[in-house]
Amino acid sequence: MFLAFVHLTEEESDSFNVYISALYRVNRAFKSEAVPLLDEYLTMIAQVLEESRMRGEIQCDHIEAAALMVLSLTESYILSARVLELSEQTIRQQAQQVTQLILNGLGASLS
């Protein structure tokens, strides 16, 4: 997911900007399109987290909250990196470390 967001900000920056502006109510005209996409992302993340929890890879009792946290942290990190004008290559190189930091909060490891 992290790398997909990196790609989206680089290759589909207009679409990503519309999504983010709708998400943060800057452009209300697109909110109706962004909300289903956000719900889809959250559902996908929650499913992965639940599967990981069932395998004992993470310790999390609040999957929906964790899914929203993972999505929010990923978006925030990539948006900030893009504002700081970090290249797509640099962000991609940092993906595993950032992912590990997020997973550490869920009691997991990337081994």
Residue, then its C-alpha position, 0 to 999 in steps of 0.5 A: m500500500f505504501l508503494a502504491f501511494v508513492h506511485l499514485t503521488e508521482e504518476e497520478s498526482d492530479s488524481f491523488n490531489v483530488y482524493i486528498s482535497a476531497l478527503y479534507r473537504v477542500n473540494r467538496a464536489f469530489k467528496s462523494e467519489a473519494v469516500p467510497l475509495l477511502d472505504e475500500y482502502l480501509t476494508m482492504i487494510a482491515q482484512v490484511l490486519e485481521e488475517s495477520r492478527m489471526r496468524g499471531e503476527i500482530q497484537c491488535d484488538h481494534i482492527e478498524a481503528a488500526a486500519l484507519m491509523v495505517l492509512s492515515l500514517t501512510e498518507s501523511y508520510i507520503l504527503s509530507a515527503r512530497v511537500l519536502e520534495l523528496s523523490e519517488q526513489t527516496i520515498r521508495q527506499q524508505a518504505q520498509q523502514v516506515t512500514q516497520l515503524i507502523l507495524n511496531g505500533l501493532g506489535a509486529s515485525l517484517s521478518 
